[in-house]
């Protein structure tokens, strides 16, 4: 017997903010559906990312204020307090496999930023 599993998940796009609300090469926090979401404008790479704002290391809502950069070509954010780094693409902690963050898709339409929940 072969069991097929539908792995497609319907994305519900939510308007989060305007482009100018997020600093270039930085991040800011928005509240969507009661959850703090960090949105990053990685202007040097011409890419946008979104993650949970909660740093799982010390349970603080700070990731939107973290430094963004790359490690081995992979975009990352570093917690501003504890310097744990997380992939902006996968959410995996780049230095400690015990931690992971949720990532969300982002799309830009006109001057608006949308996050997929």
C-alpha positions as CSV (number, residue, x, y, z in Angstrom):
1,X,0.0,0.0,0.0
2,X,1.3,3.4,-1.0
3,X,0.2,6.4,1.1
4,X,0.5,9.8,-0.5
5,X,0.9,12.7,1.8
6,X,0.1,16.2,0.7
7,X,2.9,18.4,1.9
8,X,1.8,21.6,0.3
9,X,0.8,24.2,2.8
10,X,-1.5,27.1,1.9
11,X,0.3,30.4,2.6
12,X,-1.8,33.2,3.9
13,X,-0.2,36.4,2.9
14,X,-0.5,39.2,5.5
15,X,0.4,42.9,4.8
16,X,3.0,43.6,7.4
17,X,4.3,47.2,6.7
18,X,5.7,49.5,4.1
19,X,9.2,49.1,2.7
20,X,10.4,52.3,4.3
21,X,9.4,50.9,7.7
22,X,12.3,48.5,7.7
23,X,15.8,49.9,7.7
24,X,18.2,48.9,4.9
25,X,20.5,46.1,6.0
26,X,18.6,45.8,9.3
27,X,15.4,44.7,10.7
28,X,12.2,45.7,12.6
29,X,9.4,43.9,14.4
30,X,5.8,43.7,13.5
31,X,2.8,42.1,15.2
32,X,0.9,39.7,13.0
33,X,-1.9,37.5,14.3
34,X,-0.7,38.1,17.9
35,X,2.9,37.0,17.0
36,X,6.0,39.2,16.9
37,X,7.7,38.7,13.5
38,X,11.1,40.1,12.7
39,X,11.4,41.4,9.1
40,X,14.8,42.1,7.6
41,X,15.7,44.2,4.5
42,X,19.0,42.7,3.4
43,X,19.6,45.5,0.9
44,X,23.2,44.4,0.2
45,X,21.8,41.1,-1.3
46,X,18.5,42.7,-2.5
47,X,16.6,40.1,-0.4
48,X,14.0,40.2,2.3
49,X,13.5,37.7,5.2
50,X,11.2,37.2,8.1
51,X,11.6,35.1,11.3
52,X,10.1,34.8,14.7
53,X,11.4,37.7,16.9
54,X,11.9,35.4,19.9
55,X,15.5,34.3,20.4
56,X,15.2,30.8,21.7
57,X,18.5,30.9,23.6
58,X,17.3,33.2,26.5
59,X,13.7,33.6,25.5
60,X,13.9,37.3,24.6
61,X,12.1,39.2,21.8
62,X,15.2,40.7,20.2
63,X,16.1,39.2,16.9
64,X,14.7,42.1,14.9
65,X,17.5,44.2,16.4
66,X,20.2,41.7,15.5
67,X,23.0,42.2,13.1
68,X,22.5,40.6,9.7
69,X,25.3,39.3,7.5
70,X,26.5,36.1,5.9
71,X,28.4,33.0,6.9
72,X,29.7,30.8,4.1
73,X,27.4,32.8,1.7
74,X,24.3,32.0,3.8
75,X,22.4,35.0,5.1
76,X,22.2,35.1,8.9
77,X,21.0,37.2,11.9
78,X,23.0,37.3,15.2
79,X,21.1,37.8,18.5
80,X,22.1,41.3,19.7
81,X,22.6,40.0,23.3
82,X,24.1,36.6,23.1
83,X,25.5,36.5,19.5
84,X,23.9,33.1,18.6
85,X,23.5,33.2,14.8
86,X,20.6,31.8,12.9
87,X,20.1,31.2,9.2
88,X,17.6,33.5,7.6
89,X,16.8,30.9,5.1
90,X,16.3,27.8,7.3
91,X,16.2,29.1,10.8
92,X,18.9,26.7,12.0
93,X,21.3,27.9,14.6
94,X,24.7,28.1,13.0
95,X,26.7,27.4,16.1
96,X,24.4,25.2,18.3
97,X,22.1,22.6,16.9
98,X,20.0,22.8,20.1
99,X,18.3,25.9,18.8
100,X,16.1,26.8,15.8
101,X,13.8,29.7,14.8
102,X,10.8,29.8,12.5
103,X,11.2,31.5,9.2
104,X,8.5,32.9,7.0
105,X,8.3,33.8,3.3
106,X,8.3,37.4,2.3
107,X,7.1,39.1,-0.9
108,X,7.2,42.8,-1.9
109,X,4.3,44.3,-3.9
110,X,4.8,48.0,-4.8
111,X,6.0,49.6,-1.6
112,X,4.3,47.0,0.7
113,X,5.9,44.1,2.6
114,X,3.9,40.9,2.9
115,X,4.7,37.9,5.2
116,X,3.3,34.5,4.6
117,X,1.9,32.8,7.6
